[in-house]
Amino acid sequence: MTSKLSPLLLMLAVLLAGCVSSSRLNFEKMSEQEIYAYNLDQPLLKKIYCYEDSGTGSYIRRRNCVTVEDYMYQLERSVLALDVLQPSASFNAFSSSRD
């Protein structure tokens, strides 16, 4: 029984070690030059875009770094949210015709 358990424990230890060693890059702590060097090898949608933003009710600016693809997705979601909040022209209370 212990001979079957040993390879299983070894495989589990290797898998866990692989998960720990594959750390994600922290772009918020990178300098502009480091991000520029990183972006040189990336396709357009995978390039990193950093911006400073202050949250609602806060004056503290926080640096956010996302891929261009994620930033475009966030903008698209914001536009869709605003489109939902904005009444359409056909339902405007001040319009002269009701369709």
Phi and psi in degrees as GROMACS dihedral restraints (atoms count N, CA, C in turn):
[ dihedral_restraints ]
;  ai    aj    ak    al  type     phi  dphi    fc
    3     4     5     6     1   -70.2    20    10
    4     5     6     7     1   -26.8    20    10
    6     7     8     9     1   -70.6    20    10
    7     8     9    10     1   -29.3    20    10
    9    10    11    12     1   -80.1    20    10
   10    11    12    13     1   -29.8    20    10
   12    13    14    15     1   -76.6    20    10
   13    14    15    16     1   -33.0    20    10
   15    16    17    18     1   -60.9    20    10
   16    17    18    19     1   -49.4    20    10
   18    19    20    21     1   -63.2    20    10
   19    20    21    22     1   -34.6    20    10
   21    22    23    24     1   -65.1    20    10
   22    23    24    25     1   -43.7    20    10
   24    25    26    27     1   -65.7    20    10
   25    26    27    28     1   -38.4    20    10
   27    28    29    30     1   -63.7    20    10
   28    29    30    31     1   -43.4    20    10
   30    31    32    33     1   -64.9    20    10
   31    32    33    34     1   -40.7    20    10
   33    34    35    36     1   -63.6    20    10
   34    35    36    37     1   -41.1    20    10
   36    37    38    39     1   -64.7    20    10
   37    38    39    40     1   -39.7    20    10
   39    40    41    42     1   -65.7    20    10
   40    41    42    43     1   -42.2    20    10
   42    43    44    45     1   -63.1    20    10
   43    44    45    46     1   -43.7    20    10
   45    46    47    48     1   -65.9    20    10
   46    47    48    49     1   -38.6    20    10
   48    49    50    51     1   -65.6    20    10
   49    50    51    52     1   -35.9    20    10
   51    52    53    54     1   -66.6    20    10
   52    53    54    55     1   -36.3    20    10
   54    55    56    57     1   -69.2    20    10
   55    56    57    58     1   -38.0    20    10
   57    58    59    60     1   -70.6    20    10
   58    59    60    61     1   -37.8    20    10
   60    61    62    63     1   -78.4    20    10
   61    62    63    64     1   -18.5    20    10
   63    64    65    66     1   -89.7    20    10
   64    65    66    67     1    74.5    20    10
   66    67    68    69     1   -84.8    20    10
   67    68    69    70     1   148.9    20    10
   69    70    71    72     1   -84.2    20    10
   70    71    72    73     1   143.5    20    10
   72    73    74    75     1   -67.8    20    10
   73    74    75    76     1   139.8    20    10
   75    76    77    78     1   -99.8    20    10
   76    77    78    79     1    94.7    20    10
   78    79    80    81     1   -70.9    20    10
   79    80    81    82     1   -26.0    20    10
   81    82    83    84     1   -63.6    20    10
   82    83    84    85     1   -27.4    20    10
   84    85    86    87     1   -95.8    20    10
   85    86    87    88     1    -3.4    20    10
   87    88    89    90     1   -82.6    20    10
   88    89    90    91     1   151.3    20    10
   90    91    92    93     1   -79.1    20    10
   91    92    93    94     1   167.9    20    10
   93    94    95    96     1   -60.4    20    10
   94    95    96    97     1   -37.8    20    10
   96    97    98    99     1   -66.6    20    10
   97    98    99   100     1   -38.6    20    10
   99   100   101   102     1   -67.1    20    10
  100   101   102   103     1   -40.2    20    10
  102   103   104   105     1   -67.9    20    10
  103   104   105   106     1   -39.6    20    10
  105   106   107   108     1   -60.1    20    10
  106   107   108   109     1   -45.0    20    10
  108   109   110   111     1   -64.7    20    10
  109   110   111   112     1   -38.1    20    10
  111   112   113   114     1   -65.5    20    10
  112   113   114   115     1   -42.2    20    10
  114   115   116   117     1   -68.9    20    10
  115   116   117   118     1   -20.2    20    10
  117   118   119   120     1   -60.6    20    10
  118   119   120   121     1   -33.6    20    10
  120   121   122   123     1   -95.8    20    10
  121   122   123   124     1     0.9    20    10
  123   124   125   126     1  -103.2    20    10
  124   125   126   127     1   148.0    20    10
  126   127   128   129     1   -69.4    20    10
  127   128   129   130     1   165.4    20    10
  129   130   131   132     1   -53.5    20    10
  130   131   132   133     1   -49.2    20    10
  132   133   134   135     1   -71.4    20    10
  133   134   135   136     1   -15.7    20    10
  135   136   137   138     1  -100.3    20    10
  136   137   138   139     1     0.2    20    10
  138   139   140   141     1   -68.7    20    10
  139   140   141   142     1   151.3    20    10
  141   142   143   144     1   -92.8    20    10
  142   143   144   145     1   132.8    20    10
  144   145   146   147     1  -120.1    20    10
  145   146   147   148     1   123.6    20    10
  147   148   149   150     1  -112.2    20    10
  148   149   150   151     1   141.5    20    10
  150   151   152   153     1  -147.2    20    10
  151   152   153   154     1   158.1    20    10
  153   154   155   156     1  -103.6    20    10
  154   155   156   157     1   136.0    20    10
  156   157   158   159     1  -141.7    20    10
  157   158   159   160     1   142.0    20    10
  159   160   161   162     1  -108.9    20    10
  160   161   162   163     1   132.9    20    10
  162   163   164   165     1   -70.2    20    10
  163   164   165   166     1   169.4    20    10
  165   166   167   168     1   -63.6    20    10
  166   167   168   169     1   128.4    20    10
  168   169   170   171     1    79.6    20    10
  169   170   171   172     1    15.9    20    10
  171   172   173   174     1  -137.9    20    10
  172   173   174   175     1   143.7    20    10
  174   175   176   177     1   -99.1    20    10
  175   176   177   178     1    -4.4    20    10
  177   178   179   180     1   -79.7    20    10
  178   179   180   181     1   121.5    20    10
  180   181   182   183     1   -84.7    20    10
  181   182   183   184     1   135.8    20    10
  183   184   185   186     1  -121.9    20    10
  184   185   186   187     1   137.7    20    10
  186   187   188   189     1   -84.4    20    10
  187   188   189   190     1   126.5    20    10
  189   190   191   192     1  -117.0    20    10
  190   191   192   193     1   134.1    20    10
  192   193   194   195     1  -126.1    20    10
  193   194   195   196     1   125.8    20    10
  195   196   197   198     1  -139.2    20    10
  196   197   198   199     1   164.8    20    10
  198   199   200   201     1   -73.9    20    10
  199   200   201   202     1   159.2    20    10
  201   202   203   204     1   -60.9    20    10
  202   203   204   205     1   -37.7    20    10
  204   205   206   207     1   -61.3    20    10
  205   206   207   208     1   -45.7    20    10
  207   208   209   210     1   -66.8    20    10
  208   209   210   211     1   -37.6    20    10
  210   211   212   213     1   -64.8    20    10
  211   212   213   214     1   -42.2    20    10
  213   214   215   216     1   -63.7    20    10
  214   215   216   217     1   -38.2    20    10
  216   217   218   219     1   -63.9    20    10
  217   218   219   220     1   -42.6    20    10
  219   220   221   222     1   -62.6    20    10
  220   221   222   223     1   -41.9    20    10
  222   223   224   225     1   -64.9    20    10
  223   224   225   226     1   -41.0    20    10
  225   226   227   228     1   -62.1    20    10
  226   227   228   229     1   -42.6    20    10
  228   229   230   231     1   -63.4    20    10
  229   230   231   232     1   -38.5    20    10
  231   232   233   234     1   -65.3    20    10
  232   233   234   235     1   -42.5    20    10
  234   235   236   237     1   -63.9    20    10
  235   236   237   238     1   -42.7    20    10
  237   238   239   240     1   -64.3    20    10
  238   239   240   241     1   -38.0    20    10
  240   241   242   243     1   -65.7    20    10
  241   242   243   244     1   -40.2    20    10
  243   244   245   246     1   -68.7    20    10
  244   245   246   247     1   -35.5    20    10
  246   247   248   249     1   -65.0    20    10
  247   248   249   250     1   -34.5    20    10
  249   250   251   252     1   -68.8    20    10
  250   251   252   253     1   -37.6    20    10
  252   253   254   255     1   -76.4    20    10
  253   254   255   256     1   -25.9    20    10
  255   256   257   258     1   -84.8    20    10
  256   257   258   259     1   126.3    20    10
  258   259   260   261     1   -70.6    20    10
  259   260   261   262     1   146.4    20    10
  261   262   263   264     1   -78.1    20    10
  262   263   264   265     1   164.0    20    10
  264   265   266   267     1   -65.7    20    10
  265   266   267   268     1   -32.3    20    10
  267   268   269   270     1   -72.1    20    10
  268   269   270   271     1   -20.1    20    10
  270   271   272   273     1  -107.1    20    10
  271   272   273   274     1    15.7    20    10
  273   274   275   276     1   -71.5    20    10
  274   275   276   277     1   133.2    20    10
  276   277   278   279     1   -68.2    20    10
  277   278   279   280     1   -22.1    20    10
  279   280   281   282     1   -98.7    20    10
  280   281   282   283     1     4.2    20    10
  282   283   284   285     1   -78.6    20    10
  283   284   285   286     1   153.3    20    10
  285   286   287   288     1   -83.9    20    10
  286   287   288   289     1   -23.6    20    10
  288   289   290   291     1  -117.9    20    10
  289   290   291   292     1   146.8    20    10
  291   292   293   294     1  -115.5    20    10
  292   293   294   295     1   112.2    20    10
